[in-house]
Amino acid sequence: MRENFFKRDNKKNDLHQKLIPNEYAMDRSSGARRLDRDVSLSTTNSSANNKLPSTIAATASNNVVTISPSVESNQNNTLKNSQWDFCIVIPNPEFIEKGETEPRKVNLHYREIIERLLIGGLDIYQFYSGDGDEIFIKVGASIERLEKWARKSILKFLLDPHYLKEKLDTLHPIHHDPSISPISPYQFIYHKYIQEKADMFAKGSGLNHPFSSIIRIKLIYEIILSNDDDCCGLNMRNLLKDSKGMANYNNSILACFPLHDLISRDRLWREWSNWRSNPWDQPIEEIRSYLGEKVALYFEFNGHLSKWLLPLSVVGIFVTISWIIEFAYFNNVETAFSSAYATPFYCVFVSFWSQFMIEYWKRSQNQIAMECGMSDFEEVQKERPEHQGANMKSPIDGSDIKFTNPSEIFRRQLYSFFVISLAMIVVIACVSLIFYLQYVVRTKTPESSQSYAGLGVSILSAVQIIVLGYYYNDLAIYLNDNENHRTDTEYEDSLIGKIFVFSFVNSYASLFFVAFIQSNIGESCVGSCFSQLSYQLTTIIASKVTVEKISVYLTLVVEHEAKEYEVKKEYEERKKVLDKEVAEGKRDKANAIIPPRSTAELESEFQYYDESLGVLQDYGKIFIQFGFITLFVAACPLAPALAYISTWIQLKTDAWKLLYMTKRVIPTGAQDIGTWETILQITAVISVITNAGILCFTMDVLHTGGTASIWIFVSFQYFIFFSMGIFAYFVDDVPKEVEMQLLRQDHLRNLIDGIDDTKHEEAVKSMLNHFPSDVFHVNSEDFTEKKK
């Protein structure tokens, strides 16, 4: 099975004896967490089995041994040019569990993991866990190794704007007019790393090189995953001991995570944790620099949604007040709710609001992508390590590719469609059962008990949504893994589609039934159908704001405290054993000291937050909530206010979770929010139809009966759709200044690379045609923008 894990060339197998000694001696006496302190560079070591070859430099201390690939002239390498960015935790293959007589069996031996890391040119630093059952391997890379890989990587580095202006402005000057674009011509320019031109790249904070913490982590992780000859070829996603329900392959690797930078983390938390700050005022650049573009984009979208929810919440509160006034007039809840004349105007407002929010989000995310150098991320990303296929030459450019038979892909997708269809049938069956129970309660119980039927349905619907959604997530991940997607973007987009289709049915089926079906099949509602819809929607949203948020918070806290208790208990037991051995004279008191646990050991027990699935699931919660506040807002004007509170709480708890309760996220790039953007648009369109239906058929305010209601229903939709289309047409998804800066990026890259700029010149002229002719013109020889 190893070749499936690593996908390595067989010619590398002979490196095993060259780089790795026959055995690493491990000293577990005194409970020490270290590798054998007697490991030596000397080829005349008396213990032949513990020799290290001269091509591996090793430095030992009382607690650790550091091993780094090196030439003989660099045997005293102390990693002055690198630092520990990653940690890999593996089971100790020689450890014998209590009550066992033999060591555990693992699929991948410790020595082979070390070999892979050394082949990749990475520096490693190893030590035992407290009880010796695990080996911790800190991983770093020298600047030279990072530079070597950066030349191959698709990662783009930010260029120093001052350097660009100084070097290029004399030869190819670009006139900057803030009235045309507020962005400086040399800002946000990214380029692949060129070692010979290292001075042109922006330096990291407090560094004399561009390899900041997040860039080091990205490059090291690429080296670990890559199957190139000078890389490790370790498919960590398959080798990890999984916390998400997937196979763990005999626990070959227990954890692999970036180490938290404690100073940067605490600084970010101080800027981020102010509960009095607005949700949209977040340190996005600092978040991106610590957690990556994908996580930063998630928080930026949350902040954007919160900003737009605020005016909607205010209007919703005024509509609710009008309902209260109607109730005071009619003295009947059902009549007051169904006859509130402010509701139709509120539905129109929400329809326009959703379109404005979406269009301005498109502009915002395109600007963020430009500022982060992610505008072409989806065009250049590599294959997923999990992607399987037959190795062959590309019929297009002759490069090595993996080919998967289209019929096999279709068969797997058809299987997913069948399983998801069954899952949705289960949801419909549960919804039917809940309303059947309501029917039984109303027909078989005394009249005094029937008033609780509507409340019971609301509570059961909320429980059904939470429980079925929880179990479906694992099923969707299994189906998506089975489909063998080529890139991470394809994988995530497919998974988003699966989760949305099921979640839409699971979350909204009972509401659709009450709003449009129940009264049309001869089943009367509890009170009026509109009031029952209002009760049910309010109950579901309130439960998601309270129960879901509190349960997530308590789960994190309880698990964290349980681990702390377990560690404390383990410490006390070990202390008793050592004290007993000292009392019996079996151990010196100086050797009975239990060393404190390292930061890496503490972080290894934090929860794992998947850089892809974790963000996706958090997005899912936000988008289900968006559906509640748009699809049925006519039935609950307070829904946006509740959603605002929920989003505000989630922003702060997610920040605390990612910084202090989970392992550091492996930073990944993102160009946009992916398929979620399409789902936003679909939900906004459906919301127009549902609110029009509620106004015309469920409420009394526009329900005139006969064909008149149908004409109002159709006219309402066409008016909204026509207005939304006009607005979408006149508002550009990409702001003009962003489009101009992207063209500047291409132009400056071409100048750096010495590439002909003819195509770029044509693109510039095409873009400038959108500006008024009296603003400026472009000199096609040097691309200098000049004000007339």
Buried (B, 14 or more C-beta within 10 A) or exposed (E): EEEEBBBBEEEBEEEEEEBBBEBBBBEBEBBBBBBBBEBBBEEEBEEEEBBBEEEBBBBBEEBBBBBBBBEEEEBEBEBEBBBBBBBBBBBBBBBEEEEEEEEBEBBBBBBBBBBBBBBBBBBBBBBBBBBBBBBBBBBBBBBEBBBBBBEBBEBBBBBBBEBBBEBBEEEBBBBBEEEBBEBBBBBBBBBBBBEEEBEBBBBBEEEEBBBBBBBBBBBBBBBBBBBEEEBBBBBBBBBBBBEEEBEBBBBBBBBBBBBBBEEBBEBBEEEBEEEEBEBBEBBBEBBBBBBBBBBBBBBBBBBBBBBBBBEBBEBBEEBBEBBEEBBEEBEBBBBBBBBBEBBBEBBBBBBEBBBBBBBBBBBBBBBBBBBBBBBBBBEEBBBBBBBEBEEEEEEEEEEEBBEBEEEEBEEBBEEBEEBBEEBBEBBBEBBEEBBEBBEEBBEEEEEEEBEBBBBBBBBBBBBBBBEBBEEBBEBBBBBBBEBBBBBBBBBBBBBBBBBBBBBBBBBBBBBBBBBBEBBEEEBEBBBBBBBBBBBBBBBBBBBBBBEBBEEBBEEBEEBBEEBEEEBEEEBEEBEEEBEEBBEEEEBEEEEBEBBEBBBBBBBBBBBBBBBBBBBBBBBBBBBBBBBBBBBBBBBBBBBBBBBBBBBBBBBBBBBBBBBBBBBBBBBBBBBBBBBBBBBBBEBBBBBBBBBBBBBBBBBBBBBEEEEEBEEBBEEBBEBBBEBBEEEBEEBBBBBBBBBBBBBBBBBBBBBBEEEEBEEBBEBBEEBBEEEEEEEBBBEEEEBBBEEE
